[in-house]
Structures are given as C-alpha cells and as structure tokens.
Amino acid sequence: MDAILALLSDPAAWAALITLVIMEVVLGIDNLVFISILSNKLPEKDRQRTRRLGIALALIMRLALLSLIGFIVALTTPVFDLGFVGPVGEHGEPVFETAFSWRDLILIAGGLFLVWKATKEIHHTVDPAPTNDVLDAKNAVINNAGTAIVQIILLDLVFSIDSILTAVGMTDHVPIMITAVIVAVMVMLLASDPLAHFIEKNPTVVMLALGFLLMIGTVLIADGFGVHVPKGYIYAAMAFSALVEGLNMMARTARKRDAEKKKLH
C-alpha cells in the first residue's frame, strides 16, 4: 500500500502512466481493427458478443502475461542461432538477426498469420463469388463464431506479448502497467462497436483496413527477424492513408448530394 501511495504522489509515475496508456491504445488499434473485420463477417446476432469476447480475452491475456513478467522478459533471450553471418549494412551492422528468441518466433508466426488472413480477405472482397462447392464450404466457415474466436485468440496472443514487452521497456512498476493495460482495453471496448459499424458501412474502408493489417503483419515478420521498423513511420502512413480516404468519402458524399439536388430540380 505504501508503494502504491508513493507512486500516486510521484509526477514521474503519472507521466509514465499517461505515456504508456497512449502507447497501449495505439498498439491496441491493430488488434481492434482485426477483431472488427473478423466479427463483421459473422451473422448480425453474433457480432457484438464476439467483439466483446475478443476484447475481454485480450485483457485477460495481458493481465496474465503481466503476472509472468520474469517469463515475458526471458522470451527475448535467444533460444537458437542459425550459425551463419547474414548480410551486413553500410556500417557493418547485420541486416537481420540469425539468433531467434521465443518472442521473435511468435512475432514471425503471428505476422505470417496476419498476412495470410489479410490476403485471403482481400481476395474474398475483390472476388466474392465462389466458383465451386469447395469454396462454398470454405466461406461457410467464416460464419462460425467459434472459428472467429480462435483466430482472435491467436492474434490477441501476438499483440498482447508485443504490448507487454512495450510496457516492460517503459516502466519497472507493475501497478502502472496494469492500470495502463486496463485503461487501454476499456478504450478498445468503447470504440469497438462504432469502429465495426463504420467499417461495415464504408466498403472502401474495409480494403484500407485490410491493407493496414497486411502492413502490420509484414512489420511483425520483419521485427521477428530483427529488422526494427520505427512504429512512428507505420502509424504516420496509416494516418495519412486514413486522411486520404476521409477526403475521398467527403468527395463521394458531395457528389451524391449534388446528384440528389439535380433530381429534385
């Protein structure tokens, strides 16, 4: 209790908390976009429940991982090395790592899954009509809430480990980590339904969101191989793309309004 009171009276602790909450919310956007896209492919009656269950599982997973801080930190210890010297950059630094930790393997596996899932959804969006009974059976699986939840759990695990490692790197105080995670997940919960409805009502946003997931999956794979792409670049690109899409939506709305006025006259 004394330790918690000391943290409450420490301005540095509050600064760390605010910074970590912002970071956790930003990292949670990726997770939320995936949950929204996946839940929108379910029957109407299952969508909200699946979204809330996915976010609840994300919270449980993050809190469980926080209770295993020592284990999480150990995930960054190399478990095997390929034993060869990879290509080097201009200054002699390796382009990618040849020693892999459990964190690296999880990020690579999660990135591959995300790239596969995003590619599959993009293909289904571009060419939605099945051509045979085999494709009919594959598309029917999408309507299974259990399958969607399993996929959400897999991505929750990847994003949760990345989120907790970020928290560990920013502060040594577990209460601050727990508070930041809970606040971030609550923000995700509040934003889940509006975001899912917005994505559903704007088909072009679905393709943009799938593009985001494809990019995030590629970044996860690169991170697993030791090629660290600054997150600021990724989110700046996402924000710019979202701004362009917003302008396109405004232009379409204006054209639609002008067409309706011409019909009235």
Secondary structure, 3 states (H helix, E strand, C coil): CHHHHHHHCCHHHHHHHHHHHHHHHHHHHHHHHHHHHHHCCCCHHHHHHHHHHHHHHHHHHHHHHHCCHHHHHHCCCEEEECCCCCCECCCCCECCCCEEEHHHHHHHHHHHHHHHHHHHHHHHHHCCCCCCHHHHHHHHHCCCHHHHHHHHHHHHHHHHHHHHHHHHHHCCCHHHHHHHHHHHHHHHHHHHHHHHHHHHHCHHHHHHHHHHHHHHHHHHHHHHCCCCCCHHHHHHHHHHHHHHHHHHHHHHHHHHHHHHHHHHC
